[in-house]
Amino acid sequence: MSAFDLSLASSPALLSPALLSYARTSLRLIHFGRLILGFGGAAFLDLTLSRYRWTAVTAELVDNVEWISRFVARGLLMLWLSGIGFLLLYQAAEPEKVPNPKIWAKVIIVAILTINGIAIHRLVLPFLRRQVGKHLLADIEPRKRAALIGCGVVSVVSWVMRWCSARLPN
């Protein structure tokens, strides 16, 4: 018995085609909605911050970035929850899909987004708050500048890859 085995799989009445269809559709709506929320918010933040790289950071900008980053974090959390829901649904109804490398590639991309999101919340947002009144990248050492830009690059590339992978069939 694998770690993903469900007791539902032994109860065919609970796995009627109509119920599976409703569950799959609900998960898709949640998953794609949160993907749009996370990707859109992250893209907006990246573009906004790139615009401020040579101008003074304002407290209003920092407040907006922190506010939008909470939506991105919530979108990422819901991606995890709906993704786990998909894995459980596949295990119960279509176990041949569970070992599909495309599914696990999507999981890896979301894991990268999560690690990068933690770095952004722990490193980039406090840095941004300290830069109020100064240029975004003014007077910082090259290593720190590279780390900040790296977080943005990982964010953009990972969200784009996750968006593109959402269009692939499982």
C-alpha positions in Angstrom: 0.0 0.0 0.0 1.5 3.3 -1.0 1.5 6.6 0.9 -1.2 8.0 -1.4 -3.7 5.1 -1.1 -7.2 6.1 -0.2 -9.9 4.2 1.4 -12.3 5.9 -1.1 -10.9 3.7 -3.8 -12.5 0.7 -2.3 -15.9 2.3 -2.2 -17.2 2.7 -5.8 -20.4 4.4 -4.8 -18.4 7.4 -3.6 -16.5 7.5 -6.9 -19.4 7.9 -9.3 -18.5 9.6 -12.6 -20.6 12.6 -11.8 -18.9 13.1 -8.4 -15.5 12.7 -10.0 -16.4 15.2 -12.7 -17.6 17.8 -10.1 -14.5 17.3 -8.0 -12.2 17.6 -11.0 -14.0 20.8 -12.2 -14.0 22.3 -8.7 -10.3 21.6 -8.3 -9.5 23.1 -11.7 -11.4 26.3 -10.9 -9.6 26.7 -7.6 -6.3 25.8 -9.1 -6.4 28.0 -12.1 -8.0 30.9 -10.2 -5.1 30.8 -7.7 -2.6 30.3 -10.4 -3.9 33.5 -12.0 -3.9 35.3 -8.7 -0.3 34.3 -7.8 1.1 34.8 -11.3 -0.6 38.1 -11.8 0.4 39.5 -8.5 4.0 38.3 -8.8 4.2 39.8 -12.4 2.8 43.1 -11.1 5.2 43.2 -8.2 8.2 42.4 -10.4 7.3 45.1 -13.0 6.6 47.7 -10.2 9.9 47.1 -8.5 11.8 47.2 -11.7 10.3 50.6 -12.4 11.6 51.9 -9.0 15.1 50.7 -9.4 16.4 54.2 -10.1 13.9 56.2 -8.1 13.3 56.7 -4.4 11.3 54.0 -2.6 8.2 55.4 -0.9 6.3 54.1 2.2 3.3 53.8 -0.1 5.1 51.6 -2.5 6.3 49.3 0.3 2.8 49.1 1.7 1.4 48.1 -1.7 4.1 45.6 -2.3 3.5 43.9 1.1 -0.3 44.0 0.4 0.0 42.3 -3.0 2.6 39.9 -1.8 0.0 38.5 0.7 -2.3 37.7 -2.3 0.6 36.0 -4.0 1.3 33.9 -0.8 -2.4 33.0 -0.5 -2.5 32.0 -4.2 0.5 29.8 -3.6 -1.0 28.2 -0.6 -4.2 27.4 -2.5 -2.1 26.0 -5.4 -0.6 23.6 -2.9 -4.0 22.6 -1.4 -5.7 22.1 -4.8 -2.6 20.3 -6.1 -2.8 17.9 -3.2 -6.5 17.5 -4.0 -5.6 16.6 -7.6 -3.1 14.0 -6.4 -5.7 12.5 -4.0 -8.3 12.5 -6.8 -5.9 10.8 -9.2 -4.9 8.2 -6.7 -8.6 7.4 -6.1 -9.9 7.5 -9.6 -7.0 7.4 -12.1 -3.9 5.9 -10.3 -2.0 5.6 -13.6 -1.6 9.4 -13.6 0.1 9.6 -10.2 3.6 8.7 -11.5 3.3 11.1 -14.5 6.5 13.2 -14.7 4.5 16.3 -15.8 2.6 16.3 -12.5 5.8 16.0 -10.5 7.5 18.7 -12.6 4.6 21.0 -11.6 5.1 20.1 -7.9 8.8 20.9 -8.2 8.0 24.3 -9.8 5.5 25.1 -7.0 8.2 24.0 -4.4 10.7 26.4 -6.0 8.1 29.2 -5.9 7.5 28.5 -2.2 11.1 28.6 -1.3 11.6 31.8 -3.3 8.5 33.3 -1.7 9.9 32.6 1.8 13.2 34.3 0.7 11.2 37.3 -0.6 9.2 37.6 2.6 12.2 37.2 4.9 14.9 39.1 2.9 13.4 41.3 0.1 10.5 42.8 1.9 12.5 43.9 5.0 15.2 45.3 2.7 12.6 47.2 0.8 11.2 48.7 4.0 14.8 49.9 4.9 15.1 51.5 1.5 12.3 54.0 2.0 13.6 57.4 0.9 16.5 55.9 -1.0 16.8 54.5 -4.5 15.9 50.8 -4.5 19.4 49.5 -5.4 21.4 52.4 -4.0 24.4 51.8 -1.8 24.1 48.1 -1.6 26.9 45.6 -2.1 27.0 43.7 -5.4 26.4 40.4 -3.7 23.2 41.6 -2.0 22.1 43.3 -5.3 22.6 40.0 -7.1 20.5 38.1 -4.5 17.7 40.6 -4.7 17.6 40.5 -8.5 18.0 36.7 -8.4 14.8 36.4 -6.3 12.9 38.4 -8.9 14.3 36.4 -11.8 13.5 33.1 -10.0 10.0 34.4 -9.4 9.3 35.4 -13.0 10.8 32.3 -14.5 9.0 30.0 -12.1 5.6 31.6 -12.4 5.9 31.6 -16.2 6.9 27.9 -16.2 4.0 27.1 -13.9 1.6 29.0 -16.0 2.9 27.2 -19.2 2.8 23.8 -17.5 -0.8 24.4 -16.5 -1.7 24.2 -20.2 -0.1 20.8 -20.5 -2.4 17.8 -20.1 -1.6 15.5 -17.2 
